[in-house]
Amino acid sequence: MAPEEPERSEAMATRLVIERAAILLLLAALAAGVAQVLAPFVTAILFGGTLALAAWPLREALVARGWRRGLVAALLLIVSLLLVLLPVLAVLPSLMEQVSHAMKLAQDYAATSPPPPPFLEKIPLVGKDLVRGWNKVLDAHGDVRTLVAPYAGPLRGFVMTAAQALADSVTQLLLSLIVATMFWTSGDTLAAGLRDVLARLGGEPATRALDVVGGAVRGVAYGVVGTAVIQGVLMALGLAVSGVPAAALLGFVTMLLAISQIGAVLLIAVWGGAAWWLYGLDATGWAIFMVAWGIFVGTVDNFIRPWLISFGVELPLALVILGVFGGFLGFGFLGLFIGPALLAVAYTLLEAWRSAGGAPPPA
């Protein structure tokens, strides 16, 4: 072998490494650019994908009956608007009215020098000290408005931030429905392309994992979110029948508490407060009905959730709770639904990896 041949081979190897490194850098830059473009729509894509997967069996059944994909997508969009968007839009005016009323009451209260509440003095050991401190603070500042004046700016900023977050959630919800409609229209092509990519990267186990992921998302959508929605609707119906005002808003609060799992124990505050309000109006019969209905709504999840989860993959309660709160902090209101779905996918894929032979468990 001529002396120059090893040098030529080494030079070719070095050039090959440089070319591959350049290609990797270009691919990384491309991925970063794509991520930057899609960053504002991450929440919409995730929630839209969750909606699409949840309704996919119905979509497949209608397509199998000969319905055109575009018609099925339009029908599912209309149903989603009726079930998802319209309730939110119906609750918003009532929510804004209640917030405005609460702010007016707070302003009226702040303009006075209210005496200490009667129950404060009845607190054992520290009740008299609390009353004495209450009077001392009001004597020093004159009224509540002067007392809270240094905190008015942060409180106003918090209210504005909450209102902005609510408006952003409605916008993301609209975008999510558009994304879900795109999936319902051309989801077959996207799924085929994704299966091809996964088959090239991980073989048959990777492609089978797609079905497991779909089952995990449907398990959360049906078992966690579906049960909470049913509880919210039932609570709103009971409140409306009993004549309790803001029934839709309280039903919406019931749904949020039921989704959070931990907050489900606070459902008693909804139906218990409504029963107390009815009892104060001498509507004893309706108050008893509200107590019975509230107990029914609070326990119906024990029967509905296992049946709905059977359509997907069961997720440990701890992961559901983490997903709800972590999703809310990371994605806002829609994160209540996205967080558990993401953790369900990760948990299911981890279980698939742990299973014998690396094959995922059946969906």
C-alpha positions in Angstrom: 0.0 0.0 0.0 1.4 3.4 -1.0 2.2 5.7 1.9 -0.2 8.3 0.6 -3.2 5.9 0.8 -3.6 6.0 4.6 -3.4 9.7 4.6 -6.1 9.9 1.8 -8.4 7.5 3.8 -7.9 9.6 6.9 -8.7 12.8 5.0 -11.9 11.2 3.6 -13.0 10.0 7.0 -12.4 13.5 8.5 -14.4 15.1 5.6 -17.2 12.6 6.2 -17.4 13.4 9.9 -17.4 17.1 9.1 -20.2 16.6 6.5 -22.3 14.6 8.9 -21.8 17.2 11.6 -22.8 19.9 9.3 -25.9 18.0 8.3 -26.8 17.4 12.0 -26.4 21.1 12.7 -28.6 22.0 9.8 -31.2 19.5 10.9 -31.0 20.9 14.5 -31.4 24.4 13.2 -34.4 23.3 11.1 -36.0 21.6 14.1 -35.4 24.7 16.2 -37.1 26.9 13.5 -40.1 24.5 13.2 -40.4 24.5 17.0 -40.3 28.3 17.0 -43.1 28.5 14.4 -45.3 25.9 16.2 -44.6 27.2 19.7 -47.7 29.5 19.8 -49.9 26.5 18.7 -48.5 23.8 21.0 -51.5 23.9 23.3 -54.0 24.0 20.4 -52.2 21.0 18.7 -52.1 18.9 21.9 -55.7 19.6 22.8 -56.9 19.2 19.2 -55.1 15.9 19.0 -56.7 14.8 22.2 -60.2 15.7 20.9 -59.4 13.9 17.6 -58.3 10.7 19.3 -61.2 10.7 21.7 -63.7 10.9 18.8 -61.7 8.7 16.4 -63.8 5.5 16.9 -67.0 7.4 16.1 -65.3 9.0 13.0 -64.1 5.5 11.8 -67.6 4.1 12.3 -69.2 6.8 10.2 -66.6 6.5 7.5 -67.1 2.8 7.4 -70.8 3.4 6.7 -69.9 5.3 3.6 -69.9 8.9 4.9 -67.4 11.2 3.3 -64.5 12.2 5.5 -65.2 15.9 5.0 -68.8 15.5 6.0 -67.8 13.5 9.1 -65.3 16.1 10.1 -67.9 18.9 9.7 -70.4 16.9 11.8 -67.8 16.3 14.5 -66.9 19.9 14.5 -70.5 20.9 15.0 -70.9 18.4 17.8 -67.7 19.7 19.5 -68.9 23.3 19.2 -72.2 22.2 21.0 -70.5 20.2 23.7 -67.2 22.1 24.3 -67.3 25.7 23.1 -70.9 26.7 23.6 -70.9 25.8 27.3 -67.8 27.8 27.9 -69.3 30.8 26.0 -72.5 30.4 28.0 -70.6 30.4 31.3 -68.4 33.4 30.5 -71.1 36.2 30.8 -72.3 34.7 34.1 -68.8 34.5 35.3 -68.0 38.1 34.4 -71.2 39.2 36.1 -70.4 37.4 39.3 -66.8 38.8 39.3 -68.1 42.3 38.7 -70.7 41.9 41.5 -68.0 40.5 43.9 -65.7 43.5 43.1 -68.5 45.9 43.8 -69.2 44.2 47.2 -65.5 44.3 48.0 -65.3 48.1 47.2 -68.4 48.8 49.3 -66.9 46.7 52.1 -63.6 48.5 51.8 -65.2 51.9 52.2 -66.4 51.0 55.8 -64.8 50.2 59.1 -66.5 46.8 59.7 -66.7 45.4 63.2 -65.0 42.0 63.8 -67.2 39.0 62.8 -69.1 37.4 65.7 -67.4 34.1 65.2 -64.0 35.6 65.7 -64.4 36.1 69.4 -65.6 32.5 69.8 -62.4 31.0 68.6 -60.8 29.2 71.7 -57.7 30.7 73.2 -57.0 33.4 70.6 -60.4 34.8 69.9 -60.2 37.9 72.1 -56.6 38.6 70.8 -57.9 38.5 67.2 -60.7 40.9 68.0 -58.3 43.2 69.7 -55.9 43.1 66.8 -58.8 43.7 64.3 -59.9 46.8 66.2 -56.3 48.1 66.5 -55.7 47.8 62.8 -58.9 49.6 61.9 -58.2 52.4 64.4 -54.7 52.9 62.8 -55.9 53.0 59.2 -59.5 54.2 59.4 -61.1 51.9 56.9 -60.3 48.7 54.9 -59.5 50.7 51.7 -56.6 52.5 53.3 -55.4 49.2 54.7 -55.3 47.4 51.4 -54.2 50.4 49.3 -50.5 49.3 49.2 -51.7 46.0 47.7 -54.2 47.4 45.2 -51.6 47.3 42.3 -50.7 43.6 42.6 -54.4 42.7 43.1 -55.4 44.6 40.0 -52.5 43.0 38.1 -53.6 39.5 39.2 -57.2 40.1 38.1 -56.0 41.4 34.7 -53.7 38.4 34.3 -56.6 36.0 35.1 -58.8 37.7 32.6 -56.1 37.6 29.9 -55.5 33.9 30.6 -59.2 33.2 30.3 -59.4 35.0 26.9 -56.3 33.1 25.7 -57.9 29.8 26.7 -61.0 30.6 24.6 -58.7 31.5 21.6 -56.7 28.3 22.1 -60.0 26.3 22.3 -61.1 27.7 18.9 -57.7 26.8 17.4 -57.9 23.3 19.0 -61.2 22.7 17.2 -59.7 23.7 13.9 -56.8 21.4 14.5 -59.1 18.5 15.5 -61.1 19.1 12.3 -57.9 18.8 10.2 -57.1 15.5 11.9 -60.6 14.2 11.3 -60.4 15.2 7.7 -56.9 13.9 6.8 -56.0 11.8 9.8 -55.6 8.6 7.8 -52.8 10.2 5.7 -51.1 11.6 8.8 -51.3 8.3 10.7 -49.9 6.4 7.7 -47.0 8.7 7.4 -46.3 8.6 11.1 -46.5 4.8 11.1 -44.0 4.7 8.2 -41.5 7.0 10.1 -41.9 4.9 13.3 -41.4 1.7 11.4 -38.1 3.0 10.0 -37.0 4.1 13.4 -38.2 1.4 15.7 -39.7 -1.4 13.7 -43.0 -3.1 14.5 -43.1 -2.4 18.3 -42.9 1.3 17.6 -45.8 1.2 15.2 -47.9 -0.9 17.6 -47.1 1.7 20.3 -49.3 4.2 18.3 -52.4 2.2 19.1 -51.4 2.1 22.8 -50.9 5.9 22.8 -54.3 6.3 21.3 -55.8 4.1 24.0 -54.0 6.1 26.7 -55.4 9.4 25.4 -58.9 7.9 25.1 -58.7 6.5 28.6 -58.0 10.0 30.0 -60.6 11.7 27.8 -63.3 9.2 28.6 -62.4 8.2 32.2 -61.2 11.5 33.7 -62.6 14.3 31.6 -65.8 12.5 30.5 -66.8 11.6 34.0 -66.2 15.2 35.2 -68.3 16.6 32.3 -71.1 14.2 33.2 -70.9 15.3 36.9 -70.9 19.0 35.9 -73.9 18.6 33.6 -75.8 16.6 36.3 -75.0 19.2 39.0 -76.1 22.0 36.7 -79.4 20.3 35.9 -80.1 19.7 39.6 -79.4 23.3 40.5 -81.5 24.6 37.6 -84.5 22.4 38.6 -84.2 23.6 42.2 -84.2 27.3 41.1 -80.7 28.1 42.2 -79.2 31.0 40.2 -76.0 30.7 38.2 -76.6 26.9 37.7 -74.4 26.8 34.6 -71.5 28.5 36.3 -71.8 26.2 39.3 -71.9 23.2 37.0 -68.7 24.4 35.3 -67.1 24.7 38.7 -68.2 21.2 39.5 -66.6 19.9 36.3 -63.3 21.6 37.2 -63.3 20.2 40.8 -64.1 16.7 39.5 -61.3 16.9 36.9 -58.8 17.8 39.6 -59.6 14.6 41.6 -58.4 16.2 44.9 -60.9 19.0 44.5 -63.7 16.5 44.1 -64.2 16.5 47.9 -65.1 20.2 47.6 -68.3 19.3 45.6 -70.1 19.4 48.9 -69.4 23.2 49.0 -71.4 23.5 45.7 -74.5 21.4 46.5 -74.3 22.1 50.3 -74.2 25.9 49.7 -77.1 25.6 47.3 -79.1 23.5 49.8 -78.4 26.1 52.6 -79.5 28.9 50.3 -82.8 27.1 49.5 -83.3 26.3 53.2 -82.9 30.0 53.9 -85.8 30.7 51.5 -88.0 28.2 53.3 -87.8 25.8 50.4 -87.1 22.9 52.6 -88.3 20.3 50.1 -85.9 21.6 47.4 -83.1 21.8 50.0 -83.5 18.1 50.8 -83.6 17.3 47.1 -80.4 19.3 46.6 -78.7 17.3 49.3 -79.8 14.0 47.9 -78.9 15.1 44.3 -75.5 16.4 45.4 -74.6 13.0 47.1 -75.7 11.2 44.0 -73.5 13.5 41.7 -70.6 13.1 44.1 -70.7 9.3 44.0 -71.8 8.6 40.5 -68.2 8.7 39.3 -67.5 5.5 41.1 -69.8 3.8 38.6 -69.2 5.8 35.4 -65.4 6.2 35.5 -64.5 2.4 35.5 -66.9 1.9 32.5 -65.5 4.8 30.6 -61.8 4.0 31.3 -62.4 0.5 30.0 -62.5 2.1 26.5 -58.8 3.1 26.9 -55.9 2.6 29.3 -56.2 3.1 33.0 -53.9 5.7 34.6 -52.9 5.8 38.3 -54.7 8.4 40.3 -51.4 10.1 41.4 -50.4 10.7 37.7 -53.9 12.1 37.0 -53.5 14.6 39.8 -50.0 15.5 38.7 -51.2 15.9 35.2 -54.1 18.1 36.1 -52.1 20.6 38.2 -48.9 20.4 36.2 -50.9 20.8 32.9 -52.8 23.8 34.3 -49.5 25.5 35.3 -47.8 24.7 32.0 -50.7 25.2 29.5 -53.4 27.2 31.3 -57.0 26.1 31.5 -56.7 23.6 28.6 -53.8 22.0 30.5 -56.4 20.4 32.7 -57.1 18.1 29.8 -53.6 18.0 28.2 -51.6 17.2 31.3 -53.2 13.9 32.1 -53.2 12.9 28.5 -49.4 13.5 28.1 -48.6 11.6 31.3 -50.9 8.8 30.2 -48.9 8.5 27.0 -45.5 8.6 28.8 -46.7 6.1 31.4 -48.1 3.7 28.8 -45.0 3.8 26.7 -42.9 3.2 29.8 -45.0 0.1 30.6 -44.6 -1.0 27.0 -40.9 -0.8 27.3 -40.9 -2.7 30.6 -43.0 -5.5 29.1 -41.4 -8.7 27.9 -39.7 -8.4 24.6 -40.3 -4.6 24.4 -43.7 -5.2 22.9 -46.4 -2.8 24.2 -49.4 -4.2 26.0 -52.7 -4.4 24.1 -54.7 -1.1 24.0 
